[in-house]
Amino acid sequence: MVGSKKADLIPFVGEQSLVIAADTLVIHDRRILGKPQDAKEARDMLKSLSGTSHQVITGVCLRRTHERTVFSESTEVHFSVLSEDEIDHYIQQYKPYDKAGAYGIQEWIGLRFVHKIVGSYTNVVGLPTERLYSELKKSHPQAQGIRYRMMDQIRKEDGSNPKGRWIKSERLMDQIRKEEKPKLRLLHRHARKCLLNRP
């Protein structure tokens, strides 16, 4: 699992450190869709997803000094039919080259063309926060204060408006640093960011 390998690359800052690493894949017609290298590849991916369903799978690794928890979450996503003009507009405006499958469900394309999902929405965004909370609760009960603070912040900023954009979560990290133990490090690009609503 890529998430587990990412976790191994990060040094601990202390005995009570907790590393969270994750990686997301899109699977369509038994083919793995990673991040597109250019506009042509992004266009081809979105054409293949148009009018069909696919799976979004995120692997997550929680790592401490002497223990590791690994899990994955899967969500089924259904797309309406996209025209070539709509695909080109999305690629030009949003440049989805850092996203598996060449799209972000929290962006314009998701608001307009994702008509159904089966499973976790936050998993499609890139980090299954509901499952993450559950796993933290089971495997790291001593992190209760940080769990509540982290999840409340993510949910508050995710829920007040359907139009979302990503920002760096410095505020969240500042709150976490104030906690005495354990210190939580969010490492994956989706875990390092939280969803803030677009004005």
N, C-alpha and C positions, 0 to 999 in steps of 0.2 A: 504494500500500500504506500502510495506516494506521501500521504500525510504522515505516516510513521517515519519514513526516511527524512522528511523535513524536520520532524521533532528531534531526530538524532543529530542534526547539524547545529542545534542551538545549545550553547553552554549554559549550565545552571548558574544562577547568581547566589545560591545559598541552599541549605538543606531543605528548606520549606518551599523552594521554587516549584511552580507548576507551569509546564509548557503545553500550549494548545496549538496543534498544527492541523491543517486540513487541505484537501484538494478535491476539486469538482470535475466530473466528466459528464458529457452528454453522449448517450447511446441511441442511435437511430438505425433501424434495419440491420442490427448486429454490427454496426460500424461505430467506432469511437470518434467523436468529434471533439477535437481539442480547440486551441486558440487559433484563429485564422492568421496566416502570415501576411495577407494583403487583401485588397478589396475584392479581387476575383474569387479568392477562396472563401471569404465571408459571404459573397453573393451565392456561391454554389451551396454553401451550408444552409443558408436561409431558404433557398429554393427547395432543397430536399426536405426541410422541416415544414414547409408551407402545406396546409391542409392535412397534416398528419399528426400523429402523437409520437412522443419519444420519452426516454427515461433520463432523469438527472440524478446522478449518484455522487454523494459526497462522502469521502472517507475522512475520519477524524481520529487523531491520536492525542490522548492526554498522558503526559509523561512527567513523572517525578523521579527522584533519585533512585529509588529501588522498586518502582512499580510503573506499570504502563496499562492503559485502557485503550483499546482500539474498537471502533464501531463504524458502521456506514448507514446512511439513510438514502432511500430512493423515493423519487416523486415522479409521477406520470404527468406530462404536460401535453395539452392539446392545442394546436395552432389552427386558426382559421386560414383561409387562402390569402396569400400576399401577392400583390401584383409586382411586376418588375420595378415600376416607378416607386412603389412603397418600400421595396427592399433597398433601392438605390438611395432614397431619401434617408432611411435609417442609417445606412452605412456612412453617408456623407456627414450627417449631423452628429452621430453618436460614436463613430469610429470604434466598433466593438472588437478591437484586435486583442484585448486583454481578457476576453470572455470565452469560455468553452461554449461551442455551438454558435458563436458569433452573435449572441444576444444577451441582454439583461432584462429579466422579467420586470424589474422595477422601473424600466425606462418606457419610452413612448410605444415601442413595439409590443411590450407586454400588456400595457394598458389597452391597446387597440386590438390585438390579435390573439392573445391567449384567452380562449373562451372557457377552458376547464383545466383544473389541476386535481390530481388525486394524490394526496399526501401533503407534506410540509411546504408551505410557501417559502419560508426562510431557507430551506434546503436549496431551492432553486436560485435564490439570491446568492448563496454561496456558503452559508454556515447554518446548519439546522439547530437553531437556538433552543427550541423546545426539547429536542433530544439531548443537546449539550447540557441543559440545566438538569435533566433527569439523571444523566450519567455523573455529573458533578455531585449531585445529591447522594448518589449511591456510593461512589468511590472516594469522594473527598468531603466527608461530612464536616470536617473542621473548617472548610472554606465557606461556611454559610453566609457570613456577612458580605463577602465579596460576590458570591453567587447572586444574592438579592440585589446588590447594587448594580452589578453588571447587567443582569437580565432586565431589571426595571428600566435602565437607561436605554437599552436596545429597543424594548417594546414601546416605550414612550415616544421615541423618535421615529419609530417605524409606523405608528398607527394613526396619526392625526390627519394625514392627507395622503391620498392614493398616489400622488405624483412624487416620486422620490429621487434623490441624488445622493451620491456617496461623498462623505467628507472624512478626513482623518480624525480619529477619535481621541484627540489629546485630552479632552475633558474627562472621558471615561478612564484613560490611563492615569490621569492625575488623581482621580478618586481612588483607584486601585492602589496607587503608591502610598496613599495615606494610611492604608490598612497595615497593621503590624505584621501579621503572618496569616497564611502564606502569601507571597507576592505572585500575582498572576500575570503571565506574559502572553499576549495575543499575537501570534506570529504570522499566520497565513494572511495574505493580502485582504481576504474577506473578513478575517478575525481582527485585523488591525483597523478595520473601518466599520463604522456603524451607519445605519440608514437615517438620514435627516431629511425632512420633507422640504421639497422645493416650494418657495413662496409663490 
